[in-house]
Amino acid sequence: MEEYPSFEMGPSRPPSEAHSLLLRLTRSCPWNRCEFCTTNKGKKFSIRTVEEIKKDIETVKTIQEKIYVLSGGNGNEENKRAAARVHENPPNESFWMVSLWLFYGGKTVFLQDANSIVLRTPDMVEVLKFLKQMLPTIDRITSYGSSKVTAHKSLEELKEIHAAGLSRLHIGIESGCNEVLKYVRKGATAEEHIRAGQNVVASGISLSEYVMPGLGGKKRSQKHALETARVINEINPDFIRLRSLVLREDLPLYEKYKSGEFELLSDDEVVMEIAEFVKNLSVSSNLLSDHVENLLPDVEGKLPEDKEKILAVINRYLSLPPEERLIYRLGRRSGHYNGLSDLYHPTKRASMERLLQQIKGSGKDVEGIIFNLKQGYLV
C-alpha cells in the first residue's frame, strides 16, 4: 500500500486566510490565559525546530509535485483541475490542504499557531527564506502575533523579518483599556499594544489589529470603546477587524457572567459601543467585520472616507422597531441573514417570521434561543 506524505497543521487561522497553506511553526499559545478564549486551553506550548519546519515545507513541495503530475504538465488550468480532483478525494488531510491551496493559486501562506512571531528572529528569517525558495509562487505570508511578544522585537528585527518574506501580522489587541485588559487577563497593556503596533507599521509589515466589542461588559463599555479607539489611532494599522464577544459556556469569563460579576451587553448595546468606537477613530485604515460573531457585517469600509456610511448602517439598524431588530437578529444568528438587506428578502423574511412565531408559540425564550445559537459559532 502506498504511503502518502503528510505534514503538521494547527487548529486555527483568520477567516481571511481561508485559502492559504497552513504551515505550523509553533504549537498552542505561549500565554494561554485570556478569559475570552479557549482555542488552546489545556494544550502545551512548544516551538518547532527549524529542521522540523523545513521538512514540512519539503513535504508540501512533494505533495504539490504529485498533484501536478496528474495534470500532465499542461499548464495552469490543468494544474487547477488536477488540484480540484485531489481535493474531492484526498488520501489524507495534507493532500486536502495542498490541493485547496493550489486550486486558489498557491500564493498565500499562514504560519500557525497563535503566536509564531515568538520564534527567534534568525530562525524566523531562515524559515521564511526557505519557504519562498521552495515555493516560489508565494506572494503573501502572514502570521498571528501578540503585542507582548511583538513589542520585544526591535524595529530592526521586524524589518529583517519583513525583508525575508513576512507580509502581514495579525494581532489581537481586543481592547485598549488597561482596566479591561487586566480584568480579562489579556497579558498585555495598552502601551505594549501601541509600541508593538507602531513598530510593525514602521517595519513595512501589513498590520491587522483585532478589536473585541462587548469585552468590557456594561460596566466598562464606554471606557473600552474610547480607549480602544485611542490606541488604534496611535497605531494606525492597515486593517481593523471587529470580533464581537461571544460568551461561550466554556470560557472562564462565562463564570463571572453566571455569578453576576460580569454584565453582558445585549446585541443592541454592542452595536452602540461599536458606533462610539468608530466615531472616535482618526485613522487611514480598512475597517472589517469579517466574522459571523458580528451582528452587522455591513459595518465596514475605508476610513476616514467611509465613516459616515458605516455609522449610517448602525443608525439604520438601531432605528428599526424592536420586532424588526429581533427578526434580523434571529436571521443573522441562525445563519440565514448575511446583512441588513436580507431583512427585506421576501423568502428569507417569511422564513424568519415563521420561525419567530414558532418559538413564541412554544413558550420558549427567544433571547435564550439566540444566545444558544451563538454558542455554536466557530472561532
C-alpha positions in Angstrom: 0.0 0.0 0.0 1.3 3.4 -0.9 2.3 5.7 1.9 1.2 9.3 1.4 3.4 12.1 2.8 1.9 14.4 5.4 2.9 17.5 7.4 1.7 19.0 10.7 -1.1 21.6 10.9 -2.6 23.5 13.8 -6.3 24.2 14.7 -6.8 27.9 13.8 -6.4 30.7 11.2 -8.0 34.0 10.5 -11.1 33.9 8.2 -9.1 36.0 5.7 -6.6 33.1 5.3 -9.3 30.5 4.3 -7.4 29.6 1.1 -3.9 29.8 2.5 -1.5 27.0 3.0 -1.3 26.3 6.8 2.3 25.8 8.0 2.9 25.1 11.7 5.8 26.9 13.4 4.5 26.7 17.0 2.0 24.7 18.9 -0.6 26.3 21.1 -0.2 29.8 22.7 2.7 30.9 24.9 0.3 33.0 27.1 -2.9 30.9 27.0 -4.6 32.7 29.9 -7.1 35.0 28.2 -10.5 34.6 29.8 -12.4 35.1 26.5 -10.6 32.4 24.6 -10.5 28.5 24.8 -8.8 27.7 21.5 -5.6 26.4 23.1 -6.8 25.7 26.7 -5.2 22.6 28.0 -2.6 22.4 25.2 1.1 22.8 25.9 3.0 25.5 24.1 6.1 24.5 22.1 8.2 25.9 19.3 9.0 23.6 16.5 12.6 23.3 15.3 13.8 24.9 12.1 14.6 21.4 10.8 11.1 20.2 11.5 9.5 23.2 9.8 11.8 22.8 6.7 10.9 19.2 6.5 7.2 20.1 6.4 7.9 22.7 3.6 9.7 20.0 1.6 6.7 17.7 2.1 4.4 20.4 0.8 6.6 20.6 -2.3 6.5 16.9 -2.7 2.7 16.8 -2.5 2.5 19.8 -4.9 4.6 17.8 -7.4 2.4 14.7 -7.0 -0.7 16.7 -7.7 0.8 18.4 -10.7 1.8 15.0 -12.2 -1.9 14.4 -12.6 -2.1 17.4 -14.9 0.4 16.1 -17.4 2.3 19.4 -17.3 -0.3 21.0 -19.4 -0.4 24.5 -17.8 -2.2 26.4 -15.1 -5.8 25.4 -15.9 -4.9 21.7 -16.0 -3.0 22.1 -12.7 -6.1 23.7 -11.2 -8.3 20.9 -12.4 -5.9 18.3 -11.0 -5.9 20.1 -7.6 -9.8 20.0 -7.7 -9.8 16.3 -8.4 -7.4 15.6 -5.5 -9.4 17.8 -3.2 -12.6 15.8 -3.9 -11.0 12.6 -2.7 -7.7 13.3 -0.9 -5.7 10.5 0.6 -5.1 12.5 3.8 -5.5 15.9 5.3 -2.2 17.2 4.0 -3.2 16.5 0.4 -6.6 18.1 1.1 -4.8 21.3 2.3 -2.3 21.5 -0.5 -4.9 20.8 -3.2 -7.1 23.6 -1.8 -4.2 25.9 -1.7 -3.2 25.1 -5.3 -6.8 25.4 -6.5 -6.8 29.0 -5.3 -3.5 29.8 -6.9 -0.9 28.6 -4.4 0.0 32.2 -3.4 -0.6 32.7 0.3 0.7 31.0 3.5 -0.4 31.4 7.1 2.1 30.5 9.8 0.4 28.7 12.7 -0.4 28.6 15.7 -1.3 31.5 17.9 1.9 33.5 18.1 4.6 32.4 15.6 6.3 35.7 15.8 7.8 34.3 19.0 10.4 32.4 17.0 13.9 33.8 17.4 14.4 36.3 14.6 17.3 34.3 12.9 15.1 31.2 12.9 12.1 33.0 11.5 14.2 34.6 8.8 15.7 31.2 7.9 12.2 29.6 7.7 10.8 32.4 5.6 13.7 32.4 3.1 13.5 28.6 2.7 9.7 28.8 2.3 10.0 31.3 -0.6 12.8 29.4 -2.2 11.0 26.1 -2.2 7.5 27.5 -3.1 8.3 30.5 -5.3 4.6 31.2 -6.3 4.0 32.6 -2.8 3.4 36.3 -2.7 1.9 36.7 0.8 3.0 35.1 4.1 1.1 36.0 7.3 1.1 35.1 11.0 -0.6 35.7 14.3 1.4 37.6 16.9 0.8 39.0 20.4 1.5 42.6 21.3 3.6 41.4 24.3 5.9 39.3 22.1 6.0 41.7 19.2 6.9 44.6 21.5 10.0 42.8 22.5 11.2 42.6 18.8 13.2 45.6 17.8 12.3 47.6 14.7 15.4 46.3 13.0 14.3 42.7 13.7 10.9 43.3 12.3 12.4 44.9 9.2 14.6 41.9 8.8 11.6 39.5 9.1 9.7 41.6 6.6 12.6 41.6 4.1 12.7 37.8 4.5 9.1 37.5 3.4 6.6 38.1 6.2 3.9 40.2 4.6 1.3 40.6 7.3 0.9 40.2 11.1 -2.5 39.6 12.8 -2.5 41.0 16.4 -5.5 40.7 18.7 -5.4 43.8 20.9 -9.1 43.2 21.9 -9.1 46.4 24.0 -7.0 49.5 24.5 -8.4 49.9 28.0 -5.9 48.7 30.7 -8.7 48.1 33.1 -10.4 45.7 30.6 -7.1 44.1 29.6 -6.3 43.3 33.2 -9.8 42.0 34.0 -9.8 39.5 31.1 -6.1 38.6 31.7 -5.0 39.6 28.2 -1.4 39.7 29.3 -0.5 43.0 27.6 -1.0 46.7 28.3 -2.3 49.5 26.1 1.3 50.8 26.0 2.6 47.5 24.7 -0.2 47.4 22.1 0.9 50.8 20.9 4.7 50.1 20.9 4.2 46.7 19.1 1.7 48.1 16.5 3.8 51.2 15.7 6.9 49.1 15.1 5.1 46.7 12.9 3.7 49.5 10.8 7.2 51.2 10.6 8.8 47.9 9.5 6.6 47.7 6.4 4.7 44.6 7.6 1.0 45.0 6.9 -0.9 45.0 10.3 -4.3 43.7 11.1 -5.5 44.7 14.6 -8.4 42.7 16.1 -10.8 44.6 18.4 -13.5 42.8 20.6 -16.7 44.9 21.1 -18.5 43.9 24.3 -15.4 42.8 26.1 -15.8 45.5 28.8 -19.3 44.4 29.7 -21.8 47.0 30.8 -19.5 48.5 33.5 -16.6 49.3 31.2 -18.3 49.7 27.8 -17.6 53.4 27.2 -14.0 53.1 28.6 -13.5 50.1 26.3 -14.7 51.9 23.2 -12.9 55.2 23.8 -9.6 53.8 25.0 -9.5 51.2 22.2 -10.1 54.0 19.7 -7.3 55.9 21.3 -4.8 53.0 21.0 -5.9 52.2 17.4 -5.4 55.9 16.5 -1.9 55.8 17.9 -1.1 52.7 15.8 -3.0 53.5 12.5 -3.0 49.9 11.3 -3.8 48.7 7.8 -6.8 46.8 9.0 -9.1 47.0 12.0 -11.1 43.7 12.4 -14.1 43.5 14.6 -14.6 40.3 16.6 -17.6 40.9 18.9 -17.5 39.0 22.2 -19.5 35.7 22.2 -19.8 34.4 25.7 -19.4 30.6 25.3 -20.1 28.4 28.2 -16.6 27.0 28.2 -15.0 30.4 28.7 -13.5 31.4 32.1 -15.3 34.8 31.6 -18.6 32.9 31.5 -18.2 32.0 35.2 -18.0 35.7 36.0 -21.1 36.3 34.0 -23.0 33.5 35.8 -22.1 34.9 39.1 -23.3 38.3 38.1 -19.8 39.9 38.3 -19.7 40.4 34.5 -22.7 42.0 32.9 -23.0 41.0 29.3 -24.1 43.7 26.7 -27.1 43.0 24.6 -26.7 42.8 20.8 -28.0 46.4 20.5 -25.7 47.7 23.2 -22.7 46.1 21.4 -23.8 47.9 18.2 -24.0 51.2 20.1 -20.5 50.5 21.5 -19.2 50.0 18.0 -20.7 53.3 17.0 -18.9 55.0 19.8 -15.6 53.3 18.8 -16.0 54.3 15.1 -16.9 57.9 15.9 -13.7 58.3 17.8 -11.4 56.8 15.2 -9.0 59.1 13.3 -7.1 56.6 11.1 -6.5 55.7 7.5 -7.4 52.0 7.9 -9.7 49.5 6.5 -12.5 48.6 9.0 -13.7 45.0 8.5 -16.5 43.0 10.1 -15.5 39.7 8.6 -16.7 37.2 11.2 -20.0 35.5 12.0 -19.7 36.8 15.6 -20.5 40.3 14.3 -24.2 41.2 14.1 -23.7 43.7 11.3 -21.3 42.6 8.7 -22.1 45.7 6.7 -20.2 47.8 9.2 -17.0 48.1 7.2 -15.2 50.4 4.8 -12.2 52.6 4.3 -11.5 55.2 6.9 -11.9 58.1 7.1 -13.8 58.4 3.9 -16.5 55.8 4.7 -17.0 56.7 8.4 -20.4 58.3 7.8 -21.6 55.4 5.6 -20.5 53.0 8.4 -22.4 55.0 11.1 -25.4 55.2 8.8 -25.6 51.3 8.7 -25.5 51.3 12.5 -28.2 54.0 12.8 -30.3 52.2 10.2 -30.3 49.1 12.4 -30.9 51.0 15.7 -33.8 52.9 14.2 -35.7 49.7 13.4 -38.7 48.9 15.5 -37.9 46.3 18.3 -39.7 43.5 16.5 -37.8 44.2 13.3 -34.5 44.1 15.2 -35.5 40.8 16.7 -36.3 39.3 13.4 -33.0 40.5 12.0 -31.0 39.1 15.0 -32.7 35.8 14.7 -31.9 35.6 11.0 -28.3 36.6 11.5 -27.7 34.4 14.5 -29.3 31.4 12.7 -27.1 31.9 9.6 -29.9 32.9 7.3 -29.0 36.6 7.1 -25.7 37.9 5.7 -26.5 41.6 6.2 -29.2 44.1 6.8 -30.6 43.9 3.3 -31.6 40.3 3.9 -34.3 41.6 6.3 -36.2 42.6 3.2 -35.6 39.5 1.2 -39.1 38.1 0.8 -38.3 34.4 1.2 -35.8 34.8 4.0 -38.1 37.3 5.7 -41.1 34.9 5.6 -38.9 32.1 6.9 -37.7 34.1 9.9 -41.2 35.4 10.7 -42.4 31.8 10.8 -39.5 30.7 13.0 -40.1 33.6 15.4 -43.8 32.7 15.7 -43.0 29.0 16.3 -40.6 29.9 19.1 -43.1 32.3 20.7 -45.9 29.7 20.3 -43.8 27.0 22.0 -43.3 29.3 25.0 -39.6 29.3 24.6 -37.5 32.3 25.4 -36.3 34.0 22.1 -33.3 35.6 23.7 -32.3 32.2 25.1 -32.6 30.7 21.7 -30.4 33.4 20.2 -27.8 33.0 23.0 -27.6 29.3 22.3 -27.3 29.8 18.5 -24.1 31.9 19.2 -22.7 29.0 21.3 -22.2 27.1 18.0 -20.0 29.7 16.3 -16.6 28.6 15.2 -13.8 30.8 16.5 
